[in-house]
Structure formats: structure tokens, C-alpha cells
Amino acid sequence: MRKHLWQVDRVLVDLEDRDATVSLVHHISLSEITVRFRLRPEQLDDTATALRRRVEALAAEIVLDLGSYLDPAPD
């Protein structure tokens, strides 16, 4: 994922249920991707800033992983 094409629009973390929701917006097409996942209890043991960075990184990894399935197969 190119950082200059995608921007994190919103990060929500439900501390009680450990659910995370991250919305990413593509600068050119204005497409929006929403990624939802559940955090492990030990992932919440940090400051809010560190938790936000970790959640953003996890969302980016998920998008990249899913995007790899959409890449065309080499000839």
C-alpha cells in the first residue's frame, strides 16, 4: 500500500470488546475500505498513541494481504 495514495480516515477501538475498525480512503478514486478485526488482550497494554499506530499497521497489513489475491498471476 502506498502511503501517498491511501490515508487513514478513522480509527475506532472498542476497549471493552477489543474490536478495532479502520477506514482508509484512496486519494485519487476516493474509494473507502473499512477493515474490522479483534485485538488480543495483550495488544491493549500500551498508550493510546501506540495502540492507534499498531491498529493502523495491522489494518494496512490486512489490506495488503487481501490485495495480493487480486494481483494478476504472472504469465
Backbone as a ProteinNet text record, in pm:
[ID]
protein_1_A
[PRIMARY]
MRKHLWQVDRVLVDLEDRDATVSLVHHISLSEITVRFRLRPEQLDDTATALRRRVEALAAEIVLDLGSYLDPAPD
[TERTIARY]
84.9	0	89.9	69	148.6	90.3	175.4	126.3	73.6	127.6	81.1	-51.4	-97.8	-225.8	-338.3	-304.7	-405.3	-388.2	-499.4	-497.1	-591.2	-545.1	-631.3	-729.9	-857	-961.9	-1014.1	-1033.5	-1093.4	-1043	-1014.6	-975.6	-1064.7	-1136.2	-1220.4	-1178.3	-1160	-1125.5	-1223.4	-1293.8	-1384.1	-1301.9	-1266.3	-1177.1	-1243.1	-1373	-1442.3	-1445.2	-1482.9	-1492	-1364.2	-1268.6	-1140.3	-1157.3	-1265.7	-1288.9	-1224.4	-1160.6	-1099.1	-1160.7	-1185.9	-1237.7	-1151.5	-1099.2	-1013.5	-1070.2	-1090.2	-1135.2	-1019.2	-992.5	-885.8	-949.4	-900.3	-953.9	-842	-872.5	-778.9	-787.8	-674.1	-673.5	-726.1	-696.5	-733.9	-879	-915.9	-1050	-1152	-1104.7	-1189	-1263.8	-1210	-1265.2	-1235.4	-1326.9	-1307.2	-1310.4	-1214.6	-1207	-1220	-1306.4	-1321.2	-1275.3	-1181.8	-1125.9	-1167.6	-1223.4	-1264	-1196.2	-1144.3	-1079.8	-1079.9	-1048.6	-1047.1	-902.7	-872.6	-739.5	-726.8	-606.1	-578.6	-569.3	-600.4	-597.1	-462.1	-352.6	-220.6	-187.4	-258.4	-234.5	-288.5	-371.9	-429.2	-343.2	-234.1	-149.1	-44.9	-89.5	2.7	-70.5	0.6	-60.9	-157	-242.5	-340.2	-271.5	-165.5	-94	-30.3	34.1	97.1	-8.3	-121.5	-229.2	-283.8	-302.3	-352.6	-255.8	-126.5	-26.6	-29.7	-41	-44.7	-169.4	-283.7	-408.4	-400.7	-345.4	-328.7	-237.1	-128.3	-34.5	-100.3	-177.7	-247.8	-348.1	-420.6	-517.1	-446.5	-333.2	-256.7	-209.1	-163.7	-119.8	-235.1	-353.5	-470.1	-506.2	-505.6	-538.5	-435.8	-307.8	-204	-218.5	-249.1	-266.6	-383.8	-495.7	-611.5	-584.2	-513	-480.4	-390.3	-308.9	-218.5	-296.4	-416.6	-500.5	-557.9	-562.7	-618	-512.7	-384.9	-278.7	-287.4	-265.4	-270.2	-156.7	-183.9	-81.7	18.8	147.4	248.1	227	261.4	246.1	352
-116	0	122.8	210.8	332.6	435.8	488.9	584.6	711.7	751.2	875.3	857.3	735.1	712.6	683.8	628.4	591.9	674.7	712.5	789.1	722.1	709.1	656.4	766.2	735.2	834.4	827.7	705.4	691.8	563.2	571.1	454.2	451.5	341.5	322.7	194	201	82.5	72.8	-37.8	-66.1	-141.1	-73	-132	-246.1	-242.2	-348.4	-479	-469.2	-588.2	-615.7	-521.5	-531.2	-532.3	-471.4	-461.7	-334.8	-346.6	-231.3	-214.2	-88.9	-55.3	57.1	35	134.3	161.1	289.4	329.2	395.2	347.6	402	459	574.4	639.9	655.9	619.9	634.1	777.1	845.2	987.2	1012.8	925.4	951.5	912.6	789.4	740.5	770.6	812.8	837.4	712	594.9	468.9	457.1	394.5	375.9	227.5	185.8	47.9	52.2	-32.1	-42.7	-181.7	-184.5	-309.9	-323.2	-438.9	-465.9	-593.4	-590	-707.9	-697.6	-808.3	-813.4	-821.2	-743.4	-738.7	-841.1	-890	-976.2	-888.3	-940.3	-858.5	-790.9	-858.9	-800.5	-685.8	-675.3	-565.4	-433	-438.2	-316	-258	-325.1	-282.6	-180.7	-64.2	39.7	173.5	278.9	411.2	419.9	519.3	537.3	562.1	640.2	669.9	544.3	465.9	342.4	242.7	236.5	146.8	188.5	318.4	365.7	329.3	350.5	315.6	165.7	83.9	-61.2	-102.9	-44.2	-76.9	-35	82.7	127.6	32.9	-10	-101.9	-237.3	-286.4	-413.9	-403.5	-293.6	-273.5	-268.5	-200	-192.5	-331.5	-412.2	-548.3	-631.9	-616.4	-691.3	-651.6	-522	-474.5	-525.1	-520.1	-569.7	-719.5	-793.5	-937.4	-970	-901.7	-924.6	-878.2	-766.9	-714.9	-807.7	-885.8	-977.3	-1083.5	-1115.6	-1212.5	-1153.7	-1020.9	-955.2	-926.8	-939.3	-916.7	-1021.6	-980	-1077.8	-1179.4	-1299	-1405.1	-1378.3	-1403.3	-1381.6	-1477.9	-1428.3	-1511.7	-1616.7
0	0	0	-94.2	-99.9	-5.6	82.4	181.1	117.4	2.6	-57.5	-131.8	-151.6	-216.9	-117.2	-2.9	96.4	221.8	280.6	404.8	504.6	627.9	733.4	769	752.2	775.7	918.5	969.5	1102	1166.9	1296.1	1374.9	1499.1	1516.3	1633.5	1702.9	1834.7	1912.7	2028.2	2034.1	2144.6	2249.2	2357.5	2457.3	2533.9	2546.3	2620	2539.7	2411.3	2326.4	2248.1	2251.7	2180.8	2028.5	1979.5	1835.6	1782	1666.9	1601.4	1462.9	1425.4	1293.3	1236.5	1115.3	1049.8	911	878.9	745.4	672.6	551.8	466.9	340.9	296	176.9	74.6	-50.3	-161.3	-213.9	-224.3	-262.1	-402.8	-496.9	-636	-664.4	-629.3	-661.2	-552.5	-434.6	-317.8	-271.8	-308.4	-259.1	-111.3	-39	103.8	136	216.1	263.3	414.6	467.7	612.5	655.3	748.5	799.1	944.5	978.2	1117.2	1163.1	1285.4	1341.9	1492.9	1558.5	1704.4	1752.1	1855.6	1914.2	2026	2046.7	2161.6	2286.2	2404	2526.4	2550.3	2521.3	2546.4	2450.5	2339.9	2246.6	2299.3	2400.7	2458.1	2569.4	2605.2	2717.1	2672.8	2626.6	2582.5	2584.3	2546.9	2541.7	2422.2	2423.5	2315.5	2181.9	2181.7	2056.3	1999.2	2083.7	2037.5	1989	2058.6	2017.7	1881.7	1859.7	1730.1	1617.8	1639.2	1536.6	1506.5	1610.8	1593.1	1515.4	1548.4	1479.9	1333.4	1304.7	1166.1	1089.5	1152	1086.9	1060.2	1155.5	1135.8	1021.7	1014.3	905.7	770.8	764.3	639.5	597.6	693.2	661.6	608	666.7	620.9	477.9	449.2	314.1	213.9	249.2	159.3	135.2	240.4	227.5	135.9	156	69.6	-73.4	-87.2	-219.8	-298.7	-230.3	-301.6	-376.7	-330.6	-402.7	-530	-537.4	-656.1	-761.9	-727	-824.3	-934.4	-1058.4	-1168.5	-1156.5	-1196.5	-1195.8	-1306.1	-1279	-1383.8	-1501	-1619.4	-1741.1	-1751.6
[MASK]
+++++++++++++++++++++++++++++++++++++++++++++++++++++++++++++++++++++++++++

